[in-house]
Amino acid sequence: MASRVKIPEDGEPIVVQGGVWHVPNKPIILYIEGDGIGPEITNVAIKVINKAVEKAYGSSREIKWVKVYAGEEAEKAYGNRFPEETINLITKYRVVLKGPLETPIGGGWRSINVAIRMILDAYANVRPVKYMPGLESPLKHPERVDMVIIRENTDDLYRGIEWSWDSPEAAKLRKFLREELKVELEDDTGIGIKPISKYKTQRVARFAFKFAIDNKRRSVTIMHKGNIMKYTEGAFREWAYEVALKEFRDYIVTEEEVNKLYGGKVPPGKILVNDRIADNMFQQIITRPENYDVILAPNLNGDYISDAAGALIGDIGVLGGANVGDTGGMFEAVHGTAPKYAGKNVANPTGIIRAGELMLRFMGWREAADLIDRAITEAINQKRVTQDLARYMGVQPLGTKEFGDALIEIIGQLK
């Protein structure tokens, strides 16, 4: 089959080595439109990002966007939801802006989102959650919410190592567990494996502590269920503390040290490191969100807590996420495909625009990223919003494209 993808001759790939981004002035960045509302919001995001780059740098910098195929569109074009050509291009170019993709429930399809993370070894999911005035939050003081959830992205249950209850593999495992380890399981038990490795835990912990230092954050809280899962999530806690104490000793202070040595007050210039049991962590971010800054979690807990934190600010649809590793990254909105709104020009594109903002920050193009951040805040202040926010504000909503146009207009006016 002939290639459907054309690579611009005047573009150059971004090279990420050891977590350091080397970005040319005309970087090639792949994008996947996605399923459902994906094509609408992704194309609006690209226009907004382009305007911010133009405003910040004039003609000296320009993103060279390359569309690649995944999901429903790929199935129609290639007969495969995740074709080989897309896999090869992601492997080569390493940076992707991705619209939401549907993962059918049940057998037959693994998550393409997870597959891309694995290709890029994008081991850290980074999700900033900060309240923006104008959002309808369930909290009395939503302005206290300003945290970043960093979750391990390639380990834990999301590795997808599982077998249906009626598979021969599950039968073999049940037999092994009974005969070798004296563990009794019912014959109708499906089996999944929860792998958590020291290597993968410590590299994401290292990422989290570096992130906290580089971004002048106040604390890093290790979230775990180590009281029950002692040798997986309990080990996650121990291994993360080991990195903190061995590699970042000059920058951090533990909660125990604060209470014993410093009268309960964190010394100036130090980052507090503590830990919380997973179920208590959910209570804490609701009742004391101001006490939490960076939250470091294994994959499944991180998935739960990041969505819960998003609900605190009133609208998960305005959040973007980064999936990064030492050699590249994927940037995406955190919401789903919302198929019932597809093609209706009503979806809020802020999430994927925020993902693009995060991408620009990792690229080192902070001036353009700041313009996007300021434009979104100003649009909300002016009550120029899509239907999901307009209903709370009592104003006429903008369509998806019109909201993008409003952001482009505001960026053009910013000083």
Buried (B, 14 or more C-beta within 10 A) or exposed (E): EEEBEEBEEEBBBBBBEEBEBEBEEBBBBBBBBBBBBBBBBBBBBBBBBBBBBBBBBEEEBBBBBBBBBBBBBBBEEBEBBBBEBBBBBBEEBBBBBBBBBBBEEEEEEEBBBBBBBBBBBBBBBBBBBBBBEBBEBEBEEBBBBBBBBBBBBBBBBBBEEBBEBEEEEBBEBBEEBEEEEEEEBEEEBEBEEBEBBEEBBBBBBBBBBBBBBEEEBBBBBBBBBBEEBEEBBBBBBBBBBBBBEEBBEEBBBBBEBBEEEEEEEBEEEBBBBBBBBBEEBBEBBBEEBEBBBBBBBBBBBBBBBBBBBBBBBBBBBBBBBBBBBBBBBBBBBBBBBBBEBBEEBBBBBBBBBBBBBBBBBBBEBBBBBBBBBBBBBBBBEEBBBBBBBBEBBEEEBBBBBBBBBBBBEBBEEEE
